[in-house]
Amino acid sequence: MNPEVASPDRKVRPSTWSRILAIREVGSLAALIAMLLVLTVAIPQFGQWGNLVNITRNFSFVGIVALGMTLVILTGGIDLSVGSVWGMTAVLTASLMSQGWLIAPAIPVGLLAAAAVGLFNGLCVTRLNMSPFVPTLASLSIARSLALIITHGRPISNFGPQKQAFYWIGGGDIGGVPNPFILFVLLAIIFWIVLSRTVWGRRVYAVGGNEKAARLTGLNVRRLKVSVYIISALCAGIAGIVQASYLSSVTASLATGQELSVIAATVIGGVNLSGGEGTIFGVLIGTVMLEVLRNGLLLFGIDPYWQGVFVGAIIVIAVSLDRFRKSVGRD
């Protein structure tokens, strides 16, 4: 027998190129690096420290919410209410502080309101067997209306006796690094550890991958789903509070439409909308890419109204690359 002739039962090892393409985030990461290189060369202002600080601060707000959204999508759901919860929590916290409340009670009350919306969404999905689209769409409308009721349609800019301390939360920095970015990174690390190193994280993937099989193993799917909707709402609430403290003034329209940016960040980062696939690292890439794109368009002098067109194109490209990656992985 010729030893050089491969046995028909012997598995052919995938090439290095195939193994690289099998990594979910490789396409998004390559696109982000290319964007950074092009913008740095084409626009000198892009790489200036002040601009980079603005970029990191701006993508941190969307990024914080995207972390919570990732959990929901991984379980096969969707949360359309995050933009409204974001705005509602911001104005509620700001309103309480304008009435003389201190930071310590005002922020927890704001987050409690956000968690209540998440609990409502989760119970509707798990107990009433509603499609996630329905209760979260209802919450989008309810939370936005509550924000209008709280503000009476007027901006809130007086944050009471602890306003300077409140401003520091979103507008301050540590060693020149913006506080929102530091918070985003810390939360991302926590989410990464939870998803990749804990039993609860494995259960999140299990439910999104095959919910029926997860139930048969004895997993309490209802409880897990409720928990991810609460976490998603809490992340939206955190982003709202941090952004309110950065802006020093909030209105009921804060974060209107941002749920689309959050979903786009997760999809661009490789999170499968069907559930069960995606990583925190990918979400980081998607979040940064969106803000880099927005910033680059502004520096190029392109009308901001075109941003949606470019974001939509990137989503289509990202999904197409993911399908190509899967086909290469199967081959």
Secondary structure, DSSP 8 states (H G I E B T S, - for coil): --TTS--TTS-----HHHHHHTSTTHHHHHHHHHHHHHHHHH-GGGGSHHHHHHHHHHHHHHHHHHHHHHHHHHTT---TTHHHHHHHHHHHHHHHHHTT--HHHHHHHHHHHHHHHHHHHHHHHHTS---THHHHHHHHHHHHHHHHHHHTT--B---GGGHHHHHHHHH-EETTEEHHHHHHHHHHHHHHHHHHHSHHHHHHHHHHH-HHHHHHTT--HHHHHHHHHHHHHHHHHHHHHHHHHHHS-B-TTTTTTHHHHHHHHHHHTT--TTSS---HHHHHHHHHHHHHHHHHHHHTT--GGGHHHHHHHHHHHHHHHHHHHHHHHH-
